[in-house]
């Protein structure tokens, strides 16, 4: 395994390394040590996560999604959109496709760089959770959109303590043992939400989070703050659109739509992970 072909893609600010493993020749890329090595910024290729595309007996393909820390996640909304476009461009699937994830089967529609994915119905909606954290009395709302998310509505998003409070809440005993992603959300005029996310597995703020945007939009709709579909302005400056069959739980089929960007194709050399 001296060189491994890859594609680098970006989904609304989340960047991913995608590897076509339909032949099974690159199974070693699923090892946590490999993932953490190649996802390191400045010393290797760098990414928020790695996506391994594999054969499926029931769908066009299956994926394995790994966070930058090597942990495997059930779902990633922006990663799913990148994976769908990647599969179309590599001839693995057509523009109407389905693929297996640990969170269930994901269906997608690819129209050039814009991708719409249908996510499985979220679960575990909880609103009005009160927590005393670092001298603050917080009201949180939670929803599992394939991975767990907590949502905190704030007035001043720009100065929100995303890294510090986000990290504290991510490891809070209330969300043990799995922990949670933490979304800081403010409302703007015109049915728009602005969002910043501390991502579990990346252990930092990212420029966007697809499943976090879904959780935030659905919670805001359930609380009567917005009307679906909802546009969300991400930290990376791009927008995502979230819609669902119902504005109340259970939400039914949920949709996430936005742009993707292909950054480059290349070969990972062995020094990238050694």
Beta strands, then each sheet from edge to edge (+ up, - down):
strand 1: 3-11
strand 2: 14-20
strand 3: 49-54
strand 4: 61-67
strand 5: 72-73
strand 6: 96-101
strand 7: 104-111
strand 8: 114-119
strand 9: 123-133
strand 10: 136-144
strand 11: 148-153
strand 12: 181-188
strand 13: 192-199
strand 14: 204-206
strand 15: 230-233
strand 16: 239-244
strand 17: 254-259
strand 18: 261-269
sheet 1: 5+ 4- 3+ 2+ 1- 18+
sheet 2: 5+ 4- 6- 7+ 8- 17+ 16- 15+ 13+ 12- 11- 10+ 9-
sheet 3: 5+ 4- 6- 7+ 8- 17+ 16- 15+ 13+ 14-
end
